[in-house]
Amino acid sequence: MSLPVSLPAVAAGVALFAQPRTVRAFFFVTAPADPGLLPRLIEPVAKLGAVPSRIHASREWGDGSELSVELRLAGVAPRTAELVEFALRAVVGVRQVKAVVETERPAGLRAGP
């Protein structure tokens, strides 16, 4: 004899495993070199309550007219990573945003041999 299981409970269980709790997000941004660009890129991250784990900016191209920025987030909700990506794409002057989002492993799990 099996016990009846309510559909909301089953759906909640599936949703629990389908959506990772935290992710790591890597953003690679290119834009014309401008003194106000870095604050404009960091602002949406701060507004969403996240602190970047790494920010690296360098001037590229032969004449230094292009700025390449790498921004990393760790331990953020998937929705936060998505909102940061959308906000970076909306920053005035940004030419390209490449985003890589990875699920974080739970603390007790190790990588394979």
URCORJO-V803062 format. One line per field, one symbol per residue. ss: DSSP state (h for helix, s for strand, l for the rest). psi: psi as a letter, one per 20 degrees, with the letter a starting at -180 (. if undefined). burial: 1 if it has 16 or more other ideal C-beta (glycine too) atoms within 10 Angstrom, else 0. Layout:
BEGIN
ss: ???
psi: ???
burial: ???
END
This chain:
BEGIN
ss: llllllhhhhhhhhhhhhllllssssssssssllllhhhhhhhhhhhllllllssssssslllllssssssssssslhhhhhhhhhhhhhlllssssssssssllllllllll
psi: pqqppqhhgghhgghghhoqgqrppppopqrqpphjgghhhhghgghjjqpqippppqparhjkippppppqqqkqqhhggghggghhhippiphqpppppqpqqqhiqrrr.
burial: 00000000000000000000011111111010100011011001100101010000000000000011101011011001101110110010010010101000000000000
END
